Amino acid sequence: MPDVSTAMADEKVRALEKSGADTLVSCDSSCLMHLAGRLKRKGRGTRVLHLAQVLDPGKAE
């Protein structure tokens, strides 16, 4: 259901932009991959990290 998936991602991206955050952090790898891809396609430079990367900054890049 690509239309639903895209609409959900766009809603989350709008909320992220409204928050003013420059980094998105989550524990769900598939969600992160989906949102990172959507952000990239929209030309956004938002940093996307898994929570483990925040807890262990040596793994962030």
C-alpha positions as MATLAB code, in Angstrom:
seq = 'MPDVSTAMADEKVRALEKSGADTLVSCDSSCLMHLAGRLKRKGRGTRVLHLAQVLDPGKAE';
ca = [
       0.000    0.000    0.000;
       2.478    2.618   -1.186;
      -0.016    5.499   -1.099;
      -0.797    4.897    2.568;
       2.877    4.428    3.405;
       3.845    7.686    1.701;
       1.008    9.605    3.354;
       2.056    8.323    6.780;
       5.692    9.286    6.161;
       4.701   12.743    4.919;
       2.608   13.317    8.039;
       5.560   12.379   10.245;
       7.922   14.577    8.206;
       5.550   17.553    8.598;
       5.435   16.997   12.366;
       9.229   16.756   12.470;
       9.621   19.991   10.514;
       7.055   21.751   12.706;
       9.041   20.736   15.801;
      12.193   22.414   14.510;
      14.264   19.318   15.305;
      17.326   18.659   13.165;
      17.629   14.990   14.191;
      15.139   12.125   14.138;
      15.760    9.325   16.673;
      13.835    6.053   16.893;
      14.241    2.419   17.919;
      12.485    0.938   14.884;
      14.960    0.297   12.067;
      12.339   -0.177    9.354;
      10.601    3.070   10.331;
      13.940    4.883   10.317;
      14.799    3.554    6.864;
      11.385    4.584    5.532;
      11.538    8.088    7.003;
      15.187    8.597    6.046;
      14.314    7.717    2.458;
      11.332   10.061    2.457;
      13.380   12.896    3.953;
      16.074   12.362    1.329;
      13.543   12.363   -1.516;
      12.143   15.637   -0.167;
      15.655   17.130   -0.078;
      15.773   17.481    3.704;
      19.071   17.340    5.564;
      17.580   15.919    8.750;
      19.898   13.538   10.558;
      18.297   10.127   11.224;
      19.674    7.957   14.040;
      18.787    4.753   15.826;
      18.608    5.139   19.608;
      21.666    2.877   19.942;
      23.671    5.431   17.953;
      22.658    8.150   20.402;
      23.616    6.013   23.381;
      26.953    5.063   21.774;
      28.040    8.163   19.806;
      31.038    6.300   18.367;
      28.562    4.418   16.148;
      26.642    7.526   14.932;
      28.378    7.932   11.565;
];
